[in-house]
Amino acid sequence: MIAQMFKLVWNRKRANVLLIGELLCAFLVVFAVATFGLYYAHNLRRPLGFEYENVWSIYCLPDFNVLTRGGDTKLGPFYKKIYRELQQFPEIEVVSGAEGMIPYSLTSTSTSVAEFNGTEVESIIGRVSDGYLEVLGLELVEGRWFNDSDAALTRPAVVITMQLRQELFGEANAVGQIVQLGKFRHVGSPGESRDEGARVVGVVSNFRRGGEFSGIDPVLFHRLDFEDAESLSKNFPSHFLLKVRPGTPLALQERLAARIQRITTDLRIEFSTLEENRTASFKWRLLPLWIGAGVAALLLGMVGLSLLGVIWQNVTQRTAEIGLRRAVGGPIYRVQLQFVGELVVVTTIAVFIGSALILQFPLLDLMSSVSNSVYLASLGVAALLIYLLAMGCALYP
């Protein structure tokens, strides 16, 4: 029976090649949409690693005119004074500076290769001040967080996340180890040079900076010291993060802006809350998924109409054959099985070719952030939808 189906498909190979191409395109698009959807659903169940309620963000960087005249190298004392002034407001519980470690931020991050005993891991890197742990409610797993004693260390102090600890040290103790680091660079920049190394003083739970839909990346925190004005002029924070008391009105932002403007007018200031950033992040991350789902639905509809037309024409042309089989006592389900079987064979060929292409992605490490379970589940969902579409179109005529 199966051999007969393949023979019938081969006899109509010209028409079936077009069907296989349409089914293959639909299968690949559905797989891509299913992968993103299941990847997001999988990440939603993971711990976020930080708290966003009652946390405000102040974007605070030199404007373009200041940068062109080189004034950014003299802003260290101003950032230090702003930090101290923000601590004086009774509505603010904790203040922290941060550079490159703002939750739900859509801006690019800095990365660096962390090395220990020949093991290299590319990590997200940023500078944060001592209050960062308390502002975002990070969970300390091993060692300690940054404090004033780190300024006296001969090597820079760093805190790493559990993901980086596992990839870099395995089961060995991480606290106290010396990690070789490349200099800060943005993603896509040229190679980097090594420094003298940094000492790991603590380990925190995984920090998913991108939010609920993002994966788990290895993260390394450097200390941002507001007491060192010279260092602060070179590595000033891009944001201040404020942990405010519950119920604090947004009108406080006007008072904060006025206080900062009295200190210096060389900074561009923008206020937002992490809850607002979270909402915006959701929209931007879900937009491609909704667009992809719309394209997949449209493509499946077009393929379905094409299949219906081909099958209907095939049934019409073979009316005499169907009548002869019924006349000699052939049951109706046998006739239906023949047409469904032919289209199932065509669909199987398309799914096989598509699966062979898709399985190359893990081998080439093109989708390393997607787990094998999500990958295989997406493959199954795409195949199931294509088979259901094909069988439905075959049965209708």
SVG drawing of the C-alpha trace seen along z (x, -y; Angstrom):
<svg xmlns="http://www.w3.org/2000/svg" viewBox="-21 -75 69 81">
<polyline fill="none" stroke="black" stroke-width="0.4" points="0.0,0.0 2.8,-2.4 4.8,-1.5 1.7,-2.1 1.3,-5.6 4.9,-6.6 4.4,-5.3 1.3,-7.4 3.2,-10.5 6.1,-9.8 3.8,-9.5 2.6,-13.1 6.0,-14.5 5.6,-17.7 2.5,-18.8 3.8,-17.3 7.1,-19.2 5.2,-22.5 3.1,-21.1 6.3,-19.9 7.8,-23.4 4.8,-25.1 4.5,-22.7 8.3,-23.1 8.1,-26.9 5.0,-26.7 6.8,-24.1 9.9,-26.3 7.9,-29.4 5.7,-27.6 8.8,-26.1 10.4,-29.5 7.3,-31.0 6.8,-28.0 10.4,-28.1 10.1,-31.8 6.8,-31.2 7.9,-28.1 11.2,-29.8 9.3,-32.7 6.9,-30.4 9.8,-28.4 11.6,-31.6 8.5,-32.9 8.6,-30.0 12.2,-30.8 13.1,-33.1 13.6,-36.7 16.5,-37.3 15.5,-40.9 12.6,-43.0 11.1,-45.8 8.3,-47.1 8.9,-50.6 12.2,-51.0 12.8,-54.2 15.5,-54.8 17.2,-58.1 19.0,-58.2 21.8,-60.7 24.5,-61.1 26.3,-64.1 24.5,-65.7 26.1,-65.9 27.6,-69.4 29.4,-68.3 30.8,-65.2 32.1,-67.2 34.1,-69.5 35.5,-66.8 33.7,-67.9 32.6,-64.4 36.1,-63.8 35.4,-66.4 31.9,-65.2 33.1,-62.8 32.5,-65.3 29.1,-66.1 28.0,-62.4 29.3,-62.0 27.3,-65.0 24.2,-63.9 24.5,-60.5 24.7,-62.1 21.9,-64.5 19.5,-61.7 20.2,-59.9 18.8,-62.9 15.2,-62.5 13.1,-60.7 11.0,-59.0 14.1,-57.2 15.1,-54.1 18.3,-53.2 20.3,-54.7 22.5,-52.9 24.5,-53.9 24.7,-51.5 26.2,-51.4 25.0,-48.7 23.0,-46.8 19.6,-48.4 16.7,-45.8 14.4,-45.8 16.8,-48.1 16.7,-47.7 20.2,-49.2 23.2,-47.2 25.4,-45.7 29.1,-45.4 30.7,-41.9 34.1,-40.5 35.7,-37.1 36.3,-35.8 39.0,-33.2 40.0,-30.8 42.4,-27.9 42.0,-27.9 38.2,-28.0 36.8,-31.1 33.2,-32.4 31.9,-35.4 30.0,-37.4 27.8,-40.5 29.7,-43.1 28.7,-46.3 29.6,-48.6 27.2,-49.0 27.6,-50.6 27.2,-49.2 23.4,-49.8 22.6,-47.8 22.0,-44.6 19.4,-46.2 17.7,-48.3 16.9,-45.3 16.6,-42.7 19.3,-40.4 19.8,-37.1 23.3,-36.6 24.3,-32.9 28.0,-32.9 30.5,-35.3 29.5,-39.0 28.4,-42.0 30.6,-45.1 31.5,-47.4 33.9,-50.2 36.7,-47.7 37.0,-46.8 38.6,-50.2 41.7,-49.0 42.1,-45.7 45.1,-45.3 42.9,-43.7 39.5,-44.8 36.6,-43.1 33.9,-41.4 30.6,-39.6 29.4,-37.0 26.0,-35.2 25.4,-31.5 25.4,-30.9 28.9,-32.3 30.0,-30.4 28.9,-27.1 30.4,-27.7 33.7,-29.0 34.4,-27.1 32.1,-24.0 31.8,-22.6 34.9,-24.4 34.7,-27.3 34.4,-30.6 34.9,-33.1 38.5,-34.3 39.5,-33.1 41.3,-35.3 39.6,-35.7 41.4,-37.1 39.2,-39.6 39.3,-41.3 38.7,-45.1 35.2,-46.3 33.8,-46.3 30.5,-46.5 29.0,-43.5 30.5,-43.3 33.6,-45.4 37.2,-44.2 39.3,-42.0 40.2,-42.8 43.3,-42.8 43.8,-41.2 44.2,-42.9 45.8,-41.8 42.8,-39.9 40.0,-40.5 39.1,-38.8 35.6,-37.2 34.1,-38.3 30.6,-37.0 28.0,-35.0 24.4,-36.1 21.5,-34.2 21.0,-34.5 20.2,-38.0 18.0,-38.1 18.5,-41.7 16.3,-41.5 13.3,-40.5 10.8,-37.6 11.3,-36.6 15.1,-36.7 17.4,-33.7 20.0,-33.2 23.3,-34.8 26.5,-34.7 26.9,-38.2 29.8,-39.8 29.5,-43.0 32.3,-45.5 32.2,-47.9 31.3,-51.6 33.0,-53.7 31.3,-57.1 34.0,-58.0 36.7,-58.0 36.0,-61.1 38.9,-60.5 37.8,-56.9 34.2,-58.1 35.1,-60.7 36.2,-57.8 33.6,-55.2 30.5,-57.3 27.1,-55.7 24.6,-55.9 21.7,-55.6 20.8,-56.0 18.4,-53.4 16.2,-54.4 14.3,-52.2 11.4,-54.4 8.9,-53.9 5.5,-52.3 3.0,-54.9 5.6,-57.5 3.9,-59.9 5.5,-60.5 5.6,-64.2 8.8,-63.5 10.5,-63.2 10.1,-67.0 11.8,-67.7 14.6,-65.3 15.2,-66.8 15.3,-70.4 17.9,-69.2 20.1,-67.6 19.8,-70.7 21.1,-72.9 24.2,-70.7 25.0,-70.7 23.2,-71.5 25.6,-69.3 23.6,-66.1 20.6,-64.9 18.0,-63.6 15.1,-61.2 12.9,-59.5 11.2,-56.2 10.0,-53.4 11.0,-49.7 7.3,-48.9 7.1,-51.2 10.2,-49.8 8.8,-46.3 5.6,-47.1 7.6,-48.7 9.9,-45.6 7.0,-43.3 5.6,-45.2 8.9,-45.2 9.7,-41.5 6.2,-40.3 5.8,-42.4 8.0,-40.2 6.2,-37.1 2.8,-38.5 4.1,-39.5 5.6,-36.0 2.4,-34.4 0.4,-36.5 2.7,-35.6 2.5,-31.9 -1.3,-32.0 -1.4,-33.7 1.0,-31.3 -0.9,-28.3 -4.1,-29.7 -2.5,-30.1 -1.0,-26.6 -4.4,-25.2 -6.2,-26.8 -3.6,-25.6 -3.9,-22.0 -7.7,-22.2 -7.5,-23.3 -5.0,-20.5 -6.9,-17.8 -10.2,-18.9 -8.8,-18.9 -7.3,-15.5 -10.6,-14.1 -12.5,-15.5 -10.1,-14.1 -10.2,-10.7 -14.0,-10.5 -14.2,-7.5 -11.5,-5.6 -13.4,-6.3 -16.7,-5.2 -15.1,-1.9 -13.7,-1.1 -17.1,-1.7 -18.8,0.4 -16.7,3.4 -17.4,3.1 -14.6,0.9 -15.5,-0.7 -15.6,-4.5 -13.0,-4.6 -10.5,-2.9 -11.0,-5.6 -10.6,-8.3 -7.5,-6.6 -5.9,-6.6 -6.2,-10.4 -5.3,-11.1 -2.3,-8.7 -1.0,-10.4 -1.0,-13.8 0.5,-12.4 3.4,-11.0 3.9,-14.5 3.7,-16.1 6.2,-13.6 8.7,-14.4 8.4,-18.1 8.6,-17.6 11.7,-15.3 13.5,-17.9 12.6,-20.7 13.7,-18.6 17.0,-17.8 17.6,-21.6 16.4,-22.5 18.6,-19.9 21.7,-21.6 21.1,-24.7 22.2,-23.0 25.2,-21.4 26.3,-24.8 25.6,-26.3 23.2,-28.9 20.6,-28.6 22.7,-28.0 20.3,-29.9 17.4,-27.6 17.3,-24.4 17.0,-21.0 13.6,-20.4 12.2,-23.7 13.9,-22.9 12.3,-19.4 8.9,-20.6 8.9,-23.3 9.8,-20.7 6.9,-18.5 4.4,-21.4 5.3,-22.5 5.1,-18.9 1.7,-18.4 0.2,-21.5 1.4,-20.7 0.0,-17.2 -3.4,-18.4 -3.6,-21.0 -2.7,-18.4 -5.2,-15.8 -8.0,-18.3 -7.5,-19.5 -7.4,-15.9 -10.6,-14.9 -12.7,-17.9 -13.1,-17.2"/>
</svg>
